[in-house]
């Protein structure tokens, strides 16, 4: 398994924050904003994992 750099960990934490932000900040009743936060957070996490595992 490859070693993550500090910026990979930072991006995963920030992506997780974006995913959880509707419930932590209280806008979970706004459906479009919740879906936007979920999709953007997941894209950030997946792109970071792809970058981390594609490096040689």
Secondary structure, DSSP 8 states (H G I E B T S, - for coil): -----HHHHHHHHHHHHHHHHHHHHT-TT-HHHHHHHHHHHHHHHHHHHHHHHH--
